[in-house]
Amino acid sequence: MEGIRFRLIFANDPDVFQERINRFIADLDEDVVLVDVKFSTAMQGAQVNYSALVHYKEVESWKD
């Protein structure tokens, strides 16, 4: 399973969470394909935790 990667992104604030996801996706190379994103929320006391598991794969570049 060469080239398969996972990244866990989490935050307690929804705006920070969104910023982290946006930054991660924007920084991916052109030869990376997003395979799946799993999203979850969980309560910890009175606070909500937001998390996403991003599954992505490095692929060969397209050649004309």
ROLO-788934 format. One record per residue (C-alpha): residue in one letter; chain; x, y, z. Coordinates in Angstrom, 3 decimals, always signed. Each point is the difference from the previous one (the first is absolute). Layout:
BEGIN
{rest A | kette A | x X | y Y | z Z} $
...
This chain:
BEGIN
{rest M | kette A | x +0.000 | y +0.000 | z +0.000} $
{rest E | kette A | x +2.587 | y +2.452 | z -1.119} $
{rest G | kette A | x -0.833 | y +3.691 | z +0.011} $
{rest I | kette A | x -3.049 | y -0.295 | z +2.278} $
{rest R | kette A | x -0.074 | y +2.573 | z +2.795} $
{rest F | kette A | x -2.323 | y +1.069 | z +2.815} $
{rest R | kette A | x -0.181 | y +3.297 | z +1.850} $
{rest L | kette A | x -1.993 | y +0.670 | z +3.171} $
{rest I | kette A | x -1.180 | y +3.586 | z +0.321} $
{rest F | kette A | x -1.761 | y +1.225 | z +3.129} $
{rest A | kette A | x -0.945 | y +3.118 | z +1.929} $
{rest N | kette A | x -2.395 | y +1.227 | z +2.672} $
{rest D | kette A | x -1.111 | y +3.025 | z -2.008} $
{rest P | kette A | x -1.876 | y -0.492 | z -3.301} $
{rest D | kette A | x +1.743 | y +2.953 | z -1.679} $
{rest V | kette A | x +3.449 | y -1.282 | z +0.985} $
{rest F | kette A | x -1.017 | y -3.477 | z -1.167} $
{rest Q | kette A | x -1.081 | y +1.345 | z -3.396} $
{rest E | kette A | x +3.216 | y +2.002 | z -0.337} $
{rest R | kette A | x +2.104 | y -3.089 | z +0.733} $
{rest I | kette A | x -1.846 | y -2.079 | z -2.599} $
{rest N | kette A | x +0.236 | y +2.753 | z -2.611} $
{rest R | kette A | x +3.715 | y +0.511 | z +0.631} $
{rest F | kette A | x +0.745 | y -3.735 | z -0.162} $
{rest I | kette A | x -1.859 | y -0.466 | z -3.290} $
{rest A | kette A | x +1.505 | y +3.136 | z -1.539} $
{rest D | kette A | x +3.514 | y -1.251 | z +0.859} $
{rest L | kette A | x -0.453 | y -3.389 | z -1.694} $
{rest D | kette A | x +2.093 | y -0.606 | z -3.107} $
{rest E | kette A | x -1.611 | y -0.287 | z -3.432} $
{rest D | kette A | x +0.757 | y -3.731 | z -0.079} $
{rest V | kette A | x -2.190 | y -0.708 | z +3.059} $
{rest V | kette A | x -3.592 | y -1.249 | z -0.177} $
{rest L | kette A | x -2.436 | y +0.289 | z +2.913} $
{rest V | kette A | x -1.494 | y -3.455 | z +0.507} $
{rest D | kette A | x -2.325 | y +0.578 | z +2.954} $
{rest V | kette A | x -0.697 | y +2.318 | z +2.927} $
{rest K | kette A | x -1.656 | y -1.267 | z +3.178} $
{rest F | kette A | x -1.446 | y +2.694 | z +2.271} $
{rest S | kette A | x -0.966 | y -0.277 | z +3.648} $
{rest T | kette A | x -1.004 | y +2.133 | z +2.946} $
{rest A | kette A | x +0.218 | y -0.950 | z +3.663} $
{rest M | kette A | x -0.975 | y +1.708 | z +3.209} $
{rest Q | kette A | x +2.629 | y +0.354 | z +2.708} $
{rest G | kette A | x -1.669 | y +1.669 | z +2.914} $
{rest A | kette A | x -1.653 | y +3.124 | z -1.398} $
{rest Q | kette A | x +2.383 | y +0.181 | z -2.947} $
{rest V | kette A | x -0.434 | y -1.453 | z -3.497} $
{rest N | kette A | x +2.999 | y -1.656 | z -1.659} $
{rest Y | kette A | x +0.039 | y -0.062 | z -3.804} $
{rest S | kette A | x +2.144 | y -2.545 | z -1.813} $
{rest A | kette A | x +0.563 | y -1.261 | z -3.521} $
{rest L | kette A | x +2.026 | y -2.924 | z -1.257} $
{rest V | kette A | x +1.232 | y +0.833 | z -3.494} $
{rest H | kette A | x +1.005 | y -2.929 | z -2.214} $
{rest Y | kette A | x +2.112 | y +1.007 | z -2.984} $
{rest K | kette A | x +2.258 | y -1.700 | z -2.510} $
{rest E | kette A | x +3.027 | y +1.049 | z -1.969} $
{rest V | kette A | x -0.393 | y -0.853 | z -3.696} $
{rest E | kette A | x +2.097 | y +0.370 | z -3.117} $
{rest S | kette A | x -0.237 | y +3.332 | z -1.776} $
{rest W | kette A | x -2.009 | y +0.142 | z -3.204} $
{rest K | kette A | x +2.165 | y +0.152 | z -3.085} $
{rest D | kette A | x -1.208 | y +1.135 | z -3.415} $
